[in-house]
Amino acid sequence: MAFLEVEKLAVHYAMPGGRRFAAVEEVSLRCERGQCVGVVGESGCGKTTVASAIAGLIRPSAGRIAVGGMSVWPRQGDVRARARQVQMVFQDPYSALNPRLTIGAALDEVLQVHGVPGSVAELLAQVELDAELARRFPHELSGGQRQRVCIARALAVRPALIVADEPVSALDVSVQAQILNLLKQLQATLNLGIVFIAHDLATVRYMCEAVHVMRAGRIVESGTAAAIFARPQHAYTQALLAAVPDV
């Protein structure tokens, strides 16, 4: 049994006239601790919906999600215990932080709510930020610093799995590599499982051992990153790779 198991996940939304829109249909994937699994596809393919369902932020219409033997869906047990297993890093670090809270207050709030040991200074050091930044507000930080704070907040409860939804797409290119390297370092040192959501194939190739390609709410191809990038089988995967600029 894998640490994360998603089986036949479906997410449907109600439409006017009694119709239903299938944002995600029959999606299955697995992720072990210490492994990075990529979900890639164009905008609107459903990959963020999958990420939100794994993190317990939206209610699936069908299927099963389990993390470390605990059922995320159907929901069972303590909600906070599930939250401590899975945390999410969002695409836009500015909107993910409360602008009225200092960085220190935002991180300390997580420690207090979940009753976990640790300090704000330790969390900032873990993501290579100076403890002095705890006194600042989100608007006083750069985009890269804000994303590091979001990663530190996710790590505060010592999760086993991080769902990273386009974690570098809102950042300058010069900063993206630093955040990716930080995630890889944390993955190795903390034995983190990472579900990495992206449309940028270069970042997926760098980060992930396994890749799932999504189109129109369904997974159309799965395999190791090496196999997907060297010998794509599905026409859609081939088209995605062909669209990457050859500089």
Secondary structure, 3 states (H helix, E strand, C coil): CCCEEEEEEEEEEECHHHCEEEEEEEEEEEECCCCEEEEECCCCCCHHHHHHHHCCCCCCCEEEEEECCEEEECCCCCHHHHHHHEEEECCCCCCCCCCCCCHHHHHHHHHHHHCCCCCHHHHHHHCCCCHHHHHCCHHHCCHHHHHHHHHHHHHCCCCCEEEEECCCCCCCHHHHHHHHHHHHHHHHHHCCEEEEEECCHHHHHHHCCEEEEEECCEEEEEEEHHHHHHCCCCHHHHHHHHCCCCC
